[in-house]
């Protein structure tokens, strides 16, 4: 007697399809979370109260950020350098490419930190479960 399982191939096909859909939904959710964090980091620099010292540089008057505030926008280089990078199959990084970004984010011996990436990442992380739920549900439809 020869016994053939017709369902075995069909089940494997469904499993592979589900796995691919879940991976796509997961990657799309990670990208959405990273974009939310990127937008929030840029907003923190461009908006919000800045209460640091006021100084002139030629004809330009600038108000700096104070201790603990996100950096104040000056020439736009920092805010324009904020990027998201897909570094691995399911990993997305938020980066600021401006050379002075690390000094602003973490501070120096002469200047207190002006965090903007970490708070934005933390805020996006708080919403990550709902984002994953939406994207994976959409991928499984």
BAFI-3210 file (N, C-alpha, C; in Angstrom, 3 decimals, decimal comma, padded with zeros to 6 digits):
// residues 141
n [1|2|3|4|5|6|7|8|9|10|11|12|13|14|15|16|17|18|19|20|21|22|23|24|25|26|27|28|29|30|31|32|33|34|35|36|37|38|39|40|41|42|43|44|45|46|47|48|49|50|51|52|53|54|55|56|57|58|59|60|61|62|63|64|65|66|67|68|69|70|71|72|73|74|75|76|77|78|79|80|81|82|83|84|85|86|87|88|89|90|91|92|93|94|95|96|97|98|99|100|101|102|103|104|105|106|107|108|109|110|111|112|113|114|115|116|117|118|119|120|121|122|123|124|125|126|127|128|129|130|131|132|133|134|135|136|137|138|139|140|141]
n.u [000,838|000,552|001,011|000,177|000,673|-001,237|-001,678|000,707|002,564|000,960|000,542|003,159|003,597|001,725|002,752|005,260|004,370|002,991|005,126|006,736|004,971|004,690|007,335|007,601|005,604|006,704|009,165|008,168|006,789|008,932|010,281|008,318|008,215|010,807|010,716|008,844|010,351|012,468|011,135|010,169|012,574|013,580|011,536|011,844|014,193|013,552|011,267|009,532|010,219|013,133|015,495|017,994|021,052|021,165|022,766|024,786|025,829|027,506|025,143|023,130|020,921|020,813|019,146|020,214|019,871|018,999|020,351|019,510|017,459|016,417|018,700|018,925|017,757|019,984|021,654|020,483|021,848|022,203|019,540|018,947|020,642|019,668|018,933|017,465|018,571|018,595|020,060|020,367|018,619|016,211|016,560|016,591|018,189|018,397|020,013|022,184|024,037|025,629|028,735|028,866|026,760|026,957|028,184|026,233|024,122|025,130|026,661|029,587|032,750|032,645|030,055|026,650|024,502|022,349|019,935|018,314|017,950|017,772|015,485|013,507|013,623|012,884|010,262|009,042|009,382|007,542|005,175|005,445|004,288|001,578|001,978|003,307|001,225|-000,696|000,654|001,428|-001,047|-002,139|-000,389|-001,070|-003,539]
n.v [-001,169|002,195|005,278|008,625|011,856|014,461|016,842|017,612|019,064|021,262|022,387|023,096|025,041|026,985|027,615|028,732|030,956|032,379|032,898|034,577|036,735|037,639|038,397|040,507|042,277|042,788|044,048|046,285|047,495|048,074|049,970|051,980|052,689|053,630|055,827|057,381|057,970|059,374|061,623|062,701|063,313|065,298|067,178|067,845|069,322|071,428|072,644|073,638|074,982|076,900|077,751|078,678|080,644|083,795|084,871|086,736|086,259|087,681|089,161|087,587|086,549|084,208|081,810|079,612|076,166|075,046|073,319|069,941|070,354|069,690|070,201|073,540|074,631|075,751|076,200|074,173|071,879|069,721|068,736|068,012|065,917|063,642|060,308|057,168|053,834|050,662|048,104|045,398|042,337|042,510|044,920|048,294|051,365|054,519|057,461|060,284|062,069|064,307|065,709|066,913|065,821|063,674|064,929|066,740|065,003|063,425|065,133|066,961|067,492|070,169|070,935|070,365|067,556|067,542|065,946|064,337|062,241|059,837|060,360|060,558|058,004|056,453|057,335|056,508|053,797|053,256|053,181|051,016|048,386|048,695|049,591|047,400|045,513|046,586|046,600|043,894|042,629|043,767|042,688|040,035|039,886]
n.w [000,000|-000,829|000,633|000,515|001,584|001,023|002,242|003,471|001,811|001,193|003,717|004,406|002,462|003,217|005,764|005,036|003,588|005,587|007,339|005,733|005,390|008,052|008,610|006,761|007,724|010,237|009,598|008,220|010,339|012,064|010,480|010,426|013,140|013,473|011,724|013,080|015,363|014,196|013,150|015,545|016,894|015,196|015,452|018,161|018,091|016,350|017,418|020,419|023,688|024,068|026,332|026,816|026,755|025,000|022,105|019,765|016,441|014,211|012,188|013,067|015,580|018,147|020,153|022,454|023,541|026,842|029,718|029,549|027,683|024,303|021,569|020,261|017,119|014,668|012,160|010,799|010,151|011,960|012,397|009,791|009,453|010,621|010,362|009,322|009,310|007,813|009,247|009,588|008,844|010,399|011,834|012,622|012,661|014,311|013,565|013,994|011,847|011,906|012,879|015,437|016,809|018,676|020,831|021,604|022,246|024,398|025,931|027,081|028,753|029,110|028,563|029,272|028,562|025,704|025,044|022,298|020,484|022,052|023,813|021,827|020,678|022,894|023,289|020,887|021,239|023,264|021,893|020,300|020,460|019,698|017,098|015,905|016,141|014,360|011,850|011,497|011,560|009,238|007,341|007,447|006,301]
ca.u [000,000|001,277|000,281|000,686|000,046|-001,468|-001,670|002,046|003,075|000,097|000,811|004,476|003,419|001,030|003,711|006,236|003,682|002,762|006,428|007,129|004,085|005,030|008,614|007,344|004,894|007,647|010,093|007,399|006,532|010,198|010,508|007,356|008,654|012,013|010,285|008,233|011,438|013,180|010,291|010,127|013,882|013,642|010,596|012,437|015,199|012,947|010,176|009,659|010,877|014,582|015,637|019,420|021,531|020,999|024,011|024,813|026,908|027,319|023,807|022,167|020,711|020,460|018,900|020,678|019,091|019,528|020,607|018,429|016,588|016,961|019,458|018,201|018,135|020,783|021,793|019,712|022,700|021,918|018,214|019,004|021,516|019,022|018,597|017,236|019,307|018,309|021,405|020,284|017,319|015,113|017,065|016,597|018,869|018,196|021,335|022,429|025,343|026,406|029,855|028,640|025,564|027,293|028,475|024,953|023,321|025,693|027,363|031,052|033,201|032,340|028,653|025,688|023,840|021,134|019,448|017,238|017,710|017,310|014,086|012,644|013,583|012,095|008,855|008,591|009,331|006,309|004,067|005,842|003,380|000,405|002,435|003,497|-000,092|-001,335|001,390|001,374|-002,431|-002,287|000,389|-001,728|-004,816]
ca.v [000,000|003,462|006,328|009,939|012,930|015,614|018,039|017,983|020,123|022,443|022,973|023,734|026,252|027,972|028,044|029,615|032,197|033,086|033,379|035,718|037,861|038,137|039,111|041,769|043,135|043,172|045,030|047,515|048,110|048,651|051,184|052,992|053,125|054,442|057,104|058,151|058,454|060,383|062,815|063,255|063,913|066,544|068,110|068,296|070,337|072,568|073,256|073,546|076,141|076,912|078,749|078,942|082,015|084,438|085,489|087,193|085,798|088,600|089,759|086,571|086,345|082,806|081,376|078,236|075,339|074,970|071,999|068,974|070,587|069,282|071,308|074,552|074,649|076,913|076,226|073,065|070,746|068,604|068,182|067,401|064,741|062,523|059,272|055,790|052,868|049,252|047,570|043,942|041,926|043,052|045,943|049,632|052,288|055,963|058,066|061,671|061,999|065,533|065,413|067,397|065,178|062,873|065,862|067,274|063,918|062,914|066,166|066,931|067,991|071,600|071,208|069,334|066,869|068,080|064,723|064,440|060,925|058,862|060,588|060,240|056,543|055,944|057,658|055,605|052,460|053,126|052,913|049,952|047,237|048,999|049,677|046,022|044,887|047,100|046,183|042,441|042,318|044,143|041,741|038,723|039,940]
ca.w [000,000|-000,906|001,327|000,140|002,341|000,166|003,071|003,921|000,943|001,332|005,030|004,311|001,654|004,064|006,784|004,394|003,260|006,848|007,825|004,897|005,700|009,388|008,483|006,073|008,667|011,286|009,034|007,976|011,647|012,525|009,697|010,886|014,472|013,263|011,135|014,168|016,206|013,414|013,123|016,896|017,176|014,430|016,088|019,418|017,764|015,661|018,181|021,864|024,286|024,275|027,389|027,039|026,570|023,699|021,655|018,367|015,570|013,094|012,192|013,507|017,013|018,374|021,523|022,631|024,462|028,202|030,263|029,456|026,527|023,005|020,979|019,494|015,711|014,302|010,701|010,231|009,803|012,863|012,113|008,462|009,454|011,319|009,375|009,760|008,499|008,029|009,414|009,470|008,308|011,203|012,736|012,049|013,571|014,199|013,699|013,605|011,209|012,142|013,782|016,801|017,374|019,864|021,935|022,055|022,837|025,651|026,666|027,131|030,052|029,171|028,220|029,666|027,453|025,081|024,385|021,326|019,880|023,051|024,191|020,681|020,587|024,027|023,028|019,821|021,825|024,045|020,962|019,380|020,438|018,873|015,704|015,462|015,992|013,150|010,642|011,319|011,170|007,821|006,528|007,463|005,581]
c.u [000,895|000,403|000,943|-000,075|-000,041|-001,334|-000,269|002,628|002,270|000,360|002,152|004,388|002,751|001,972|004,731|005,610|003,442|004,059|006,874|006,271|004,416|006,346|008,418|006,631|005,800|008,609|009,379|007,103|007,797|010,508|009,581|007,766|009,882|011,660|009,614|009,321|012,220|012,415|010,254|011,456|014,018|012,721|011,174|013,460|014,528|011,910|010,476|010,422|012,383|014,842|017,096|019,778|021,297|022,333|023,895|026,033|026,767|025,974|022,742|022,130|020,208|020,200|019,264|019,700|019,771|019,751|019,375|017,458|017,237|017,717|018,544|018,667|018,919|020,840|021,046|020,533|022,382|020,587|018,195|019,853|020,882|018,479|018,192|017,966|018,835|019,661|021,455|018,880|016,155|015,634|017,140|017,221|018,494|019,542|021,292|023,862|026,200|027,523|029,617|027,451|025,880|027,564|027,188|024,147|023,818|026,401|028,876|031,463|032,845|030,868|027,767|025,006|022,590|020,487|018,282|016,948|017,148|015,875|013,113|012,515|012,753|010,605|008,283|008,467|008,070|005,119|004,328|004,860|002,173|000,781|002,640|002,163|-000,756|-000,661|001,335|-000,036|-002,662|-001,549|-000,295|-003,071|-004,672]
c.v [001,248|004,537|007,665|010,989|014,157|016,901|018,521|019,141|021,401|023,153|023,707|025,045|027,362|028,495|029,027|030,970|033,032|033,679|034,610|036,943|038,480|038,907|040,460|042,748|043,646|044,238|046,353|048,249|048,758|049,950|052,314|053,547|054,021|055,803|057,996|058,762|059,557|061,703|063,494|063,931|065,251|067,601|068,678|069,408|071,603|073,319|073,193|074,727|075,920|078,059|079,059|080,387|082,499|085,083|085,869|086,609|086,610|089,286|088,817|086,503|084,922|082,570|079,904|077,462|075,355|073,514|071,110|069,178|069,998|070,463|072,277|074,477|075,918|077,003|075,082|071,825|069,522|067,945|067,486|066,149|063,518|061,551|057,969|054,885|051,466|048,558|046,051|043,617|042,536|044,040|047,265|050,560|053,727|056,610|059,547|061,700|063,253|065,228|065,842|066,725|064,414|063,772|066,457|066,206|063,530|063,971|065,989|067,401|069,462|071,928|070,042|068,754|067,620|066,921|064,984|063,092|059,936|059,123|060,244|058,728|055,917|056,173|056,736|054,181|052,214|052,773|051,697|048,777|047,514|049,090|048,269|045,333|045,304|046,541|044,669|042,010|042,638|043,152|040,387|038,722|039,399]
c.w [000,000|-000,273|000,990|000,950|001,447|000,973|003,443|003,102|001,087|002,657|005,009|003,528|002,463|005,142|006,214|004,065|004,517|007,393|007,046|005,203|007,052|009,342|007,805|007,005|009,773|010,781|008,755|009,287|012,195|011,787|010,170|012,247|014,338|012,659|012,178|015,052|015,483|013,412|014,492|017,248|016,445|015,037|017,376|019,180|017,229|016,485|019,667|022,428|024,401|025,236|027,715|026,742|025,135|023,343|020,186|017,680|014,293|013,232|012,772|015,033|017,197|019,854|021,604|023,520|025,824|028,576|030,156|028,312|025,278|022,420|020,239|018,048|015,425|012,781|010,017|009,905|010,660|012,506|010,745|008,410|010,108|010,278|010,070|008,776|008,843|008,060|009,315|008,997|009,088|012,244|011,998|013,091|013,263|014,482|013,365|013,098|011,392|013,141|015,232|017,490|018,659|021,073|022,496|022,782|024,230|026,498|026,564|028,520|030,226|028,942|028,668|028,428|027,003|024,326|023,438|020,681|020,898|023,488|023,051|020,508|021,691|023,797|021,951|020,351|022,635|023,159|020,085|019,334|019,556|017,394|015,138|015,220|014,681|011,896|010,426|010,966|009,708|006,921|006,437|006,740|004,186]
res [x|x|x|x|x|x|x|x|x|x|x|x|x|x|x|x|x|x|x|x|x|x|x|x|x|x|x|x|x|x|x|x|x|x|x|x|x|x|x|x|x|x|x|x|x|x|x|x|x|x|x|x|x|x|x|x|x|x|x|x|x|x|x|x|x|x|x|x|x|x|x|x|x|x|x|x|x|x|x|x|x|x|x|x|x|x|x|x|x|x|x|x|x|x|x|x|x|x|x|x|x|x|x|x|x|x|x|x|x|x|x|x|x|x|x|x|x|x|x|x|x|x|x|x|x|x|x|x|x|x|x|x|x|x|x|x|x|x|x|x|x]
***
